[in-house]
Amino acid sequence: MRVRRAHRVLSVSLAFVLSLITGSAARAQAGLDSLRFSGFVEASGQHATRHENRLITGRLYGQRHDQFSLNAFEIGIERPIDEHRLMAGFTVRLMYGASATRIHAAGLALGSQEDLVQAFVTLNRPTRSGSLQLSAGKFASIMGFEVVESTLNPNLSIGNQFVFLEDLSHVGIEANWNANAMWAFRACVVNGWDLAVDNNSGKTAMGRLTWSLQPGTSVALLGYAGPEQAENENDLRRGGEILATTALGAMTATVQVDAGFEDGIDASWWGAGLWWSIPVGPGVTLALRGDRIDDFDGARTSGVLGFPALDAQRLDSVTATFNYRPVPDLIVRPEVRWDRSSHAVYNGAHEQATVALGIALAF
């Protein structure tokens, strides 16, 4: 009897241990199945009519003249949110390559050619007609039409508004309220523009209200204010933005207008840009961009990206990019760009032209 009882106890114990192991394995597999992986690899080469020591003045990405570059390898891991459920998720995106050297947030250094583009956690709460999401960590700026991931932009090169009039990333907290199919509101409180570690004791606030009139057509209004000068909490950087997108048949047009002010140094600036995407054949789209920025006091462009110290500067650019997709995940982008400054900043000239070719695979 004792032997049979001991055998029964041993059998039950083994079954319990096996159930724990298989249950843990099933939960681990379910966790892995809920993750999504994405990213891209991009390389490019460019030639400019003007350059300084083989560097193209005013460029954030693709700044090396007559040279092929590994622009970026980016990998993203995400636990996506179901807006209809109370749940938590996260997003992490890492970039390696020449582009990563240009987007570092102050106080966060992974290496000379590495960058933690985004890393944040999100709590989603369904609402009666939409959802409310609260996020904390490092996330991309809510400003502007163009984004850090160049493969998501219509053009190969980055426009002047993105480079000089916007921040690239924030560290802080963000709320995203999708009220219904027509209205969405995003707001964040962050350390400051491109600051992983704050440079003063103040915080910057941003808010963006988007009205979707119909599928493919929307208007967004954005405003921001906060102290951005080191060890100065009294003088604010403040401004606003209007961003409108509409679909015109198979074509898409986007307009962005920015204006900003910096107290204390009495500086102001504005900018406007137009993007036009036109399908021209099977797997081929022509993307046109024109932009102008007026940096009235030199606060945004003086001594930046190869520009000399200037009290004021006006920049114009026109860009044409063919986006060719021979297969769905591969994009080949030849581009022609013309830049002009109100000063002779391009190796003694007011103008420069650039031809470039980018090849990228997104996954």
C-alpha positions as MATLAB code, in Angstrom:
seq = 'MRVRRAHRVLSVSLAFVLSLITGSAARAQAGLDSLRFSGFVEASGQHATRHENRLITGRLYGQRHDQFSLNAFEIGIERPIDEHRLMAGFTVRLMYGASATRIHAAGLALGSQEDLVQAFVTLNRPTRSGSLQLSAGKFASIMGFEVVESTLNPNLSIGNQFVFLEDLSHVGIEANWNANAMWAFRACVVNGWDLAVDNNSGKTAMGRLTWSLQPGTSVALLGYAGPEQAENENDLRRGGEILATTALGAMTATVQVDAGFEDGIDASWWGAGLWWSIPVGPGVTLALRGDRIDDFDGARTSGVLGFPALDAQRLDSVTATFNYRPVPDLIVRPEVRWDRSSHAVYNGAHEQATVALGIALAF';
ca = [
       0.000    0.000    0.000;
       2.779    2.413    0.875;
       4.544    1.660   -2.419;
       1.370    2.282   -4.431;
       0.700    5.529   -2.490;
       4.270    6.753   -3.065;
       4.003    5.891   -6.753;
       0.713    7.833   -6.993;
       2.238   10.875   -5.265;
       5.258   10.733   -7.552;
       3.059   10.486  -10.653;
       0.937   13.463   -9.568;
       4.051   15.507   -8.779;
       5.618   14.740  -12.171;
       2.377   15.615  -13.930;
       2.234   18.927  -12.039;
       5.850   19.792  -12.938;
       5.274   18.879  -16.581;
       2.138   21.048  -16.672;
       4.149   23.989  -15.293;
       6.880   23.503  -17.908;
       4.509   23.108  -20.851;
       2.346   25.962  -19.592;
       5.381   28.258  -19.296;
       6.515   27.238  -22.782;
       3.037   27.927  -24.165;
       2.936   31.342  -22.474;
       6.410   32.154  -23.765;
       5.404   31.122  -27.289;
       2.241   33.204  -27.018;
       4.377   36.180  -25.944;
       6.706   35.717  -28.907;
       3.775   35.357  -31.282;
       2.404   38.713  -30.105;
       5.610   40.543  -31.103;
       6.169   42.162  -34.488;
       9.533   42.783  -36.111;
      10.121   45.403  -38.804;
      12.872   47.587  -40.191;
      14.809   48.568  -43.276;
      18.261   48.684  -44.845;
      19.204   51.689  -46.986;
      22.292   52.692  -48.959;
      22.828   55.728  -51.154;
      25.310   57.796  -53.109;
      25.215   61.473  -54.055;
      27.105   64.043  -56.132;
      26.900   67.808  -55.525;
      27.985   70.653  -57.749;
      29.288   72.430  -54.622;
      30.842   70.906  -51.532;
      33.281   71.703  -48.737;
      35.914   68.999  -48.265;
      33.487   66.482  -49.804;
      30.704   67.420  -47.386;
      27.395   68.774  -48.720;
      26.367   71.876  -46.782;
      23.000   71.872  -45.084;
      22.263   68.143  -45.277;
      21.181   65.941  -42.403;
      21.319   62.620  -44.290;
      23.409   61.873  -47.384;
      25.937   64.604  -46.623;
      29.024   63.007  -48.237;
      29.870   64.056  -51.805;
      30.914   61.370  -54.318;
      30.665   58.542  -51.825;
      28.473   55.515  -51.292;
      27.134   55.212  -47.754;
      25.310   52.686  -45.641;
      22.683   55.160  -44.525;
      20.861   52.976  -42.065;
      20.027   49.535  -40.824;
      17.043   49.827  -38.502;
      15.340   47.056  -36.577;
      12.125   47.478  -34.634;
      10.459   45.227  -32.070;
       6.894   45.984  -31.103;
       4.065   44.563  -29.069;
       1.201   46.227  -30.936;
      -1.860   47.664  -29.251;
      -5.406   46.493  -29.880;
      -7.392   49.714  -29.511;
     -10.488   47.763  -28.480;
      -8.818   46.168  -25.432;
      -7.402   47.361  -22.133;
      -3.781   46.302  -22.620;
      -0.154   47.400  -22.612;
       2.422   47.313  -25.382;
       5.849   48.638  -26.250;
       7.970   49.823  -29.175;
      11.771   49.730  -29.533;
      13.617   50.847  -32.683;
      17.408   50.774  -33.081;
      19.345   52.310  -35.976;
      22.918   51.736  -37.139;
      24.704   53.605  -39.932;
      25.593   57.066  -41.195;
      22.081   58.448  -40.597;
      22.189   57.395  -36.943;
      25.124   59.724  -36.305;
      22.914   62.709  -37.175;
      19.919   62.119  -34.922;
      21.391   61.546  -31.445;
      19.439   63.033  -28.554;
      21.682   64.866  -26.097;
      22.505   62.687  -23.115;
      21.895   59.333  -24.846;
      24.935   57.752  -26.519;
      24.977   54.138  -27.697;
      27.934   54.702  -30.003;
      29.136   56.921  -32.818;
      26.968   55.185  -35.448;
      24.160   53.769  -33.310;
      20.987   55.388  -32.038;
      18.007   54.327  -29.962;
      15.426   55.969  -32.192;
      12.432   55.083  -30.042;
      11.807   53.076  -26.850;
       8.508   53.492  -25.027;
       5.729   51.612  -23.272;
       2.045   52.246  -23.939;
      -1.150   51.626  -21.981;
      -4.316   51.525  -24.092;
      -7.800   52.125  -22.696;
     -10.832   51.805  -24.974;
     -13.343   54.652  -24.881;
     -16.950   54.796  -26.002;
     -16.104   55.705  -29.597;
     -12.299   55.381  -29.773;
      -9.297   54.849  -27.517;
      -6.924   56.628  -25.157;
      -3.237   55.678  -25.123;
      -0.677   56.819  -22.550;
       3.015   56.364  -23.413;
       6.268   56.966  -21.569;
       9.856   56.818  -22.838;
      11.631   58.086  -25.948;
       9.417   58.600  -28.981;
       9.491   60.378  -32.326;
       8.410   64.010  -32.486;
       4.752   64.706  -33.170;
       5.774   67.626  -35.411;
       5.899   67.686  -39.176;
       5.114   65.532  -42.207;
       8.526   63.909  -42.711;
       9.946   61.367  -40.246;
      13.330   59.986  -39.155;
      12.849   56.734  -41.106;
      13.661   58.035  -44.591;
      12.006   55.092  -46.366;
       8.636   56.364  -45.084;
       9.151   59.794  -46.697;
       8.224   60.618  -50.311;
      11.735   61.932  -51.070;
      15.180   60.433  -50.525;
      16.655   63.585  -48.953;
      15.138   65.367  -45.953;
      13.509   68.784  -46.331;
      14.657   71.981  -44.658;
      11.641   72.239  -42.352;
      12.397   68.841  -40.823;
      16.099   69.641  -40.451;
      15.963   73.171  -39.053;
      12.482   73.952  -37.702;
      11.470   70.720  -35.940;
      12.789   68.457  -33.249;
      13.436   64.791  -34.035;
      12.592   63.035  -30.776;
      11.327   63.535  -27.228;
      11.822   61.872  -23.866;
       8.796   62.202  -21.620;
       5.127   61.226  -21.547;
       2.512   61.361  -24.299;
      -1.271   60.985  -24.512;
      -2.974   59.978  -27.757;
      -6.770   60.219  -27.796;
      -8.543   58.908  -30.887;
     -11.958   60.349  -30.074;
     -13.668   58.950  -33.186;
     -13.095   58.538  -36.920;
     -12.929   62.317  -37.409;
     -11.023   63.697  -34.412;
      -7.711   62.774  -32.780;
      -5.629   64.628  -30.200;
      -2.016   64.076  -29.153;
      -0.236   65.880  -26.345;
       3.128   65.397  -24.668;
       5.245   66.830  -21.868;
       8.952   66.242  -22.512;
      12.457   67.258  -21.457;
      12.877   69.385  -24.572;
      13.886   69.226  -28.223;
      16.179   66.224  -28.822;
      17.064   65.966  -25.142;
      17.347   62.619  -23.381;
      18.781   64.512  -20.392;
      17.195   67.889  -19.673;
      19.383   70.989  -19.898;
      17.254   72.965  -17.402;
      14.526   72.372  -14.836;
      11.673   73.331  -17.179;
       9.600   71.112  -19.489;
       8.248   71.537  -23.005;
       4.601   70.865  -23.901;
       3.212   70.051  -27.359;
      -0.317   69.436  -28.587;
      -1.663   68.341  -31.981;
      -5.328   68.255  -33.031;
      -6.171   66.352  -36.240;
      -9.450   66.592  -38.124;
     -10.007   63.873  -40.742;
     -12.646   65.270  -43.074;
     -12.790   62.098  -45.196;
     -10.462   59.198  -46.079;
      -7.219   60.673  -47.412;
      -7.984   64.244  -46.323;
      -6.982   65.709  -42.964;
      -5.950   68.968  -41.295;
      -3.745   69.115  -38.187;
      -2.971   72.066  -35.915;
       0.035   71.889  -33.585;
       1.385   74.192  -30.896;
       4.372   74.018  -28.550;
       5.999   76.007  -25.759;
       8.838   75.403  -23.344;
      12.283   76.595  -22.217;
      15.002   75.164  -24.474;
      18.039   77.252  -23.525;
      20.561   75.626  -21.179;
      20.131   76.575  -17.504;
      17.331   78.988  -18.427;
      13.738   78.253  -17.389;
      12.338   81.741  -18.022;
      12.682   82.243  -21.777;
      10.421   80.070  -23.931;
      10.611   78.607  -27.405;
       7.069   78.689  -28.748;
       5.404   78.191  -32.067;
       2.860   76.398  -34.170;
       2.284   74.361  -37.287;
      -0.467   73.675  -39.817;
      -0.343   70.388  -41.717;
      -2.924   69.501  -44.377;
      -3.070   66.423  -46.625;
      -5.563   65.558  -49.349;
      -5.954   62.817  -51.945;
      -6.681   64.042  -55.463;
      -7.602   60.858  -57.248;
      -4.430   58.751  -57.313;
      -2.307   61.786  -56.369;
      -1.590   63.090  -52.865;
      -0.744   66.656  -51.846;
       0.531   67.830  -48.447;
       1.147   71.375  -47.208;
       3.044   72.266  -44.024;
       3.504   75.759  -42.558;
       5.645   76.426  -39.451;
       6.337   79.511  -37.338;
       8.419   79.829  -34.186;
       9.861   82.298  -31.693;
      12.627   82.175  -29.095;
      12.328   84.544  -26.152;
      15.435   85.973  -24.565;
      17.365   86.089  -27.825;
      14.429   87.732  -29.682;
      14.586   85.291  -32.587;
      11.854   84.213  -34.990;
      11.495   81.954  -38.043;
       8.932   80.498  -40.412;
       8.776   77.894  -43.136;
       6.439   76.398  -45.725;
       6.591   73.222  -47.778;
       4.568   71.406  -50.422;
       4.783   67.671  -51.234;
       3.106   66.179  -54.315;
       3.082   62.420  -55.032;
       2.072   61.383  -58.551;
       1.810   57.797  -59.849;
       3.448   57.701  -63.275;
       3.487   53.978  -64.068;
       3.328   50.472  -62.596;
       5.349   50.557  -59.380;
       6.635   54.104  -60.057;
       5.711   57.315  -58.225;
       7.119   60.806  -58.760;
       7.497   62.781  -55.508;
       7.945   66.549  -55.789;
       8.843   68.819  -52.864;
       9.352   72.561  -52.659;
      10.137   74.408  -49.448;
      11.279   77.740  -48.076;
      12.403   78.737  -44.599;
      13.220   82.224  -43.337;
      15.535   82.222  -40.335;
      15.224   85.926  -39.578;
      17.820   86.033  -36.790;
      20.016   83.013  -37.510;
      18.735   81.062  -34.509;
      17.993   77.850  -36.465;
      20.649   77.723  -39.224;
      23.679   79.766  -38.092;
      26.751   77.546  -37.678;
      24.738   74.346  -38.289;
      25.512   71.501  -40.768;
      28.298   73.400  -42.481;
      26.619   76.814  -42.628;
      28.789   79.700  -41.373;
      27.695   81.988  -38.539;
      24.991   84.265  -39.954;
      22.593   86.820  -38.505;
      19.837   85.744  -40.911;
      19.335   83.319  -43.778;
      16.645   82.281  -46.226;
      16.770   78.774  -47.715;
      14.844   77.433  -50.710;
      14.893   73.958  -52.202;
      13.140   71.993  -54.948;
      13.399   68.200  -55.083;
      12.193   65.547  -57.538;
      12.392   61.873  -56.599;
      11.315   58.790  -58.530;
      10.197   55.951  -56.261;
      10.481   52.681  -58.196;
       9.383   49.394  -56.632;
      10.431   46.467  -58.864;
       9.181   44.152  -56.083;
       6.938   45.197  -53.167;
       9.631   45.495  -50.454;
      12.436   47.046  -52.549;
      12.529   50.749  -53.398;
      14.981   52.402  -55.820;
      15.064   56.206  -55.631;
      16.951   58.430  -58.082;
      16.703   62.094  -57.046;
      17.598   65.568  -58.255;
      17.665   68.489  -55.803;
      18.345   72.212  -56.102;
      19.183   74.409  -53.083;
      19.530   78.168  -52.779;
      20.577   80.419  -49.898;
      20.365   84.167  -49.479;
      24.115   83.993  -48.739;
      27.020   82.484  -50.668;
      27.247   79.479  -48.333;
      27.804   76.714  -50.900;
      31.562   76.972  -51.321;
      31.275   80.620  -52.346;
      28.019   80.288  -54.303;
      24.353   80.947  -53.547;
      23.154   77.731  -55.215;
      23.979   74.057  -55.429;
      22.510   71.055  -57.234;
      22.654   67.432  -56.147;
      21.952   64.133  -57.860;
      21.537   61.033  -55.696;
      20.501   57.404  -55.805;
      19.096   55.471  -52.865;
      18.254   51.778  -52.605;
      16.338   50.380  -49.650;
      14.677   47.174  -48.551;
      11.931   47.385  -45.954;
      10.756   44.379  -43.960;
];
